[in-house]
Amino acid sequence: MITAYYAFVDENNYVTEVIPGKEGPIEGLTPEEYYGNLQGQKCLRTSITGQFRGCYAGIGYFYDETKDEFIAPPSVPFPFPSQRA
């Protein structure tokens, strides 16, 4: 049963993928270790409710190791049609 979500981060701590997964141990490993080994990247639990690591991680988010939190990328304003060149 899927009850948790996990984010994969690259060598620069940017989220590359988020997957649903199991909450408890898998084959004697923590889910972070198990999924991280499968993907070949650091794997960290995230939460839709923000219960883990500040907020739900999304692709492009940054993982701050010091704060142990995911940080959303800065917003880029999209111009309205009347503002486009």
URDABEL-V300830 format. One record per pair of residues at least 4 apart in sequence whose ideal C-beta (glycine too) atoms are under 8 Angstrom apart, sorted by sequence separation. I is the first residue (numbers start at 1). J is the second residue. D is the distance in whole Angstrom. If there is no record, write none. Layout:
# URDABEL-V300830
i = <I | I>
j = <J | J>
d = <D | D>
This chain:
# URDABEL-V300830
i = <9 | 10 | 22 | 25 | 29 | 30 | 31 | 32 | 33 | 34 | 35 | 36 | 39 | 47 | 50 | 53 | 57 | 64 | 79 | 80 | 9 | 25 | 26 | 29 | 36 | 47 | 50 | 64 | 79 | 9 | 10 | 25 | 36 | 46 | 47 | 50 | 55 | 57 | 63 | 64 | 8 | 9 | 24 | 27 | 36 | 45 | 46 | 49 | 63 | 64 | 7 | 8 | 23 | 26 | 29 | 35 | 45 | 48 | 62 | 63 | 8 | 22 | 44 | 46 | 47 | 61 | 62 | 7 | 8 | 21 | 33 | 46 | 53 | 61 | 7 | 8 | 32 | 46 | 61 | 62 | 6 | 31 | 32 | 61 | 5 | 6 | 32 | 44 | 54 | 57 | 60 | 5 | 6 | 21 | 31 | 54 | 55 | 56 | 58 | 5 | 6 | 53 | 54 | 55 | 4 | 5 | 19 | 53 | 54 | 4 | 53 | 54 | 55 | 2 | 4 | 2 | 3 | 4 | 44 | 2 | 3 | 1 | 17 | 46 | 6 | 16 | 6 | 4 | 8 | 8 | 18 | 6 | 8 | 10 | 9 | 8 | 9 | 8 | 9 | 8 | 9 | 7 | 6 | 7 | 6 | 7 | 18 | 6 | 7 | 18 | 5 | 6 | 18 | 4 | 5 | 18 | 5 | 15 | 17 | 4 | 5 | 15 | 16 | 15 | 15 | 14 | 15 | 14 | 15 | 14 | 15 | 13 | 14 | 7 | 13 | 5 | 13 | 5 | 13 | 7 | 9 | 15 | 7 | 7>
j = <13 | 14 | 26 | 29 | 33 | 34 | 35 | 36 | 37 | 38 | 39 | 40 | 43 | 51 | 54 | 57 | 61 | 68 | 83 | 84 | 14 | 30 | 31 | 34 | 41 | 52 | 55 | 69 | 84 | 15 | 16 | 31 | 42 | 52 | 53 | 56 | 61 | 63 | 69 | 70 | 15 | 16 | 31 | 34 | 43 | 52 | 53 | 56 | 70 | 71 | 15 | 16 | 31 | 34 | 37 | 43 | 53 | 56 | 70 | 71 | 17 | 31 | 53 | 55 | 56 | 70 | 71 | 17 | 18 | 31 | 43 | 56 | 63 | 71 | 18 | 19 | 43 | 57 | 72 | 73 | 18 | 43 | 44 | 73 | 18 | 19 | 45 | 57 | 67 | 70 | 73 | 19 | 20 | 35 | 45 | 68 | 69 | 70 | 72 | 20 | 21 | 68 | 69 | 70 | 20 | 21 | 35 | 69 | 70 | 21 | 70 | 71 | 72 | 20 | 22 | 21 | 22 | 23 | 63 | 22 | 23 | 22 | 39 | 70 | 31 | 41 | 32 | 31 | 35 | 36 | 46 | 35 | 39 | 41 | 41 | 41 | 42 | 42 | 43 | 43 | 44 | 43 | 43 | 44 | 44 | 45 | 56 | 45 | 46 | 57 | 45 | 46 | 58 | 45 | 46 | 59 | 47 | 57 | 59 | 47 | 48 | 58 | 59 | 59 | 60 | 60 | 61 | 61 | 62 | 62 | 63 | 62 | 63 | 57 | 63 | 56 | 64 | 57 | 65 | 61 | 63 | 70 | 63 | 70>
d = <5 | 5 | 6 | 6 | 4 | 7 | 6 | 6 | 6 | 7 | 6 | 8 | 7 | 4 | 6 | 7 | 5 | 7 | 4 | 8 | 6 | 6 | 6 | 4 | 6 | 4 | 5 | 5 | 5 | 6 | 5 | 8 | 6 | 6 | 7 | 7 | 8 | 7 | 8 | 8 | 7 | 7 | 7 | 6 | 4 | 5 | 6 | 8 | 6 | 6 | 5 | 5 | 7 | 4 | 7 | 4 | 7 | 5 | 7 | 8 | 5 | 6 | 7 | 8 | 6 | 5 | 5 | 7 | 8 | 6 | 8 | 5 | 8 | 6 | 5 | 8 | 5 | 4 | 6 | 7 | 7 | 8 | 6 | 6 | 6 | 6 | 6 | 7 | 7 | 4 | 5 | 7 | 8 | 6 | 7 | 8 | 7 | 8 | 7 | 6 | 5 | 6 | 3 | 6 | 7 | 7 | 7 | 5 | 6 | 6 | 5 | 8 | 7 | 4 | 7 | 6 | 7 | 4 | 6 | 7 | 4 | 7 | 7 | 6 | 6 | 7 | 7 | 7 | 8 | 7 | 6 | 5 | 5 | 6 | 6 | 4 | 5 | 7 | 8 | 6 | 6 | 7 | 5 | 5 | 7 | 8 | 8 | 6 | 5 | 6 | 7 | 7 | 7 | 6 | 5 | 7 | 7 | 5 | 7 | 8 | 7 | 6 | 7 | 6 | 6 | 7 | 4 | 7 | 8 | 6 | 7 | 6 | 8 | 4 | 4 | 7 | 7 | 8 | 7 | 7 | 5 | 7 | 7 | 7>
